[in-house]
Structure formats: structure tokens, C-alpha cells
Amino acid sequence: MFDGILGYIFGGLVIGLLARMVKPGADAMGWIMTILLGILGAFAGGWAAGNFGLGRAMTWVVAIGAAILLLFLFEAARKKKA
């Protein structure tokens, strides 16, 4: 169980960092938000892979894409708040 949690945290960090590198513009968020964003993207990628029969490489692509979408949504919600 502990390996699975650490795997999601590390994978979330990698996916979150890749999403932040791909998305244009500055994102004012810390490491914890980046990891959470990546974990949510990983869950979305895993869900899509399971439901649509995608391979392992496409799971990563979908996860990064979902994290980028979440970045845009986070940014939009943050701007509305301010």
C-alpha cells in the first residue's frame, strides 16, 4: 500500500511538473499544488486508459493533458476569486 501511495505522489510530481512546463504562462503555485494537480491528472489518465483501452504511453499523455486542463481551470478560478 505504501508503495502505491509513494508512486502516485512521485508520478503526480512528474506529471504536474511536465504540465507546468508545457502550459504557457507563469503559474503561481507551490509544490504541493503541483503534486495534487499531477495526481488528479494521473487519475484521469488511468480512468481514460481503462475505459478506452489506451496503452501505457497514452495513459501518460492523457494524464499530462488532464493536468494541463486542470491548470487552466485552476488559473481561471483563481482569477475569478481575485
JOVENHU-V887277 format. One record per residue. N is the residue number from 1. SS is DSSP state (H for helix, E for strand, C for the rest). PSI is psi in whole degrees, -180 to 180 (999 if undefined). D_CENTER is the distance of its C-alpha to the mean C-alpha in Angstrom with 1 decimal. Layout:
((N SS PSI D_CENTER) (N SS PSI D_CENTER))
//
This chain:
((1 C -44 21.3) (2 H -36 20.5) (3 H -39 19.3) (4 H -42 16.7) (5 H -47 15.4) (6 H -36 15.4) (7 H -44 13.7) (8 H -38 10.7) (9 H -48 10.9) (10 H -45 11.4) (11 H -40 8.9) (12 H -39 6.2) (13 H -47 8.1) (14 H -48 8.5) (15 H -43 5.2) (16 H -43 4.7) (17 H -43 8.3) (18 H -41 8.5) (19 H -41 6.6) (20 H -30 9.1) (21 H -35 11.8) (22 H -41 11.7) (23 C 130 11.7) (24 C 154 15.3) (25 C 164 16.6) (26 C 136 16.3) (27 C 112 13.7) (28 C 82 15.6) (29 C 155 13.3) (30 C -173 13.9) (31 H -40 12.4) (32 H -44 12.0) (33 H -37 9.9) (34 H -43 7.7) (35 H -45 7.5) (36 H -42 7.3) (37 H -44 4.4) (38 H -38 2.7) (39 H -43 5.5) (40 H -40 5.3) (41 H -38 3.3) (42 H -41 5.8) (43 H -43 8.3) (44 H -42 8.3) (45 H -41 8.7) (46 H -40 11.3) (47 H -47 12.9) (48 H -41 13.4) (49 H -41 14.7) (50 H -40 17.1) (51 H -27 18.4) (52 H 5 18.8) (53 C 36 19.9) (54 C 154 17.4) (55 C 178 17.8) (56 H -43 15.8) (57 H -40 15.0) (58 H -27 14.0) (59 H -44 11.6) (60 H -42 9.6) (61 H -46 10.3) (62 H -39 9.2) (63 H -44 5.8) (64 H -41 5.5) (65 H -42 7.5) (66 H -39 5.9) (67 H -37 3.2) (68 H -43 6.7) (69 H -42 8.5) (70 H -35 7.1) (71 H -45 8.2) (72 H -42 11.4) (73 H -41 12.0) (74 H -43 11.6) (75 H -42 14.0) (76 H -42 16.3) (77 H -37 16.7) (78 H -39 17.4) (79 H -37 20.0) (80 H -38 21.6) (81 H -39 22.1) (82 C 999 23.7))
//
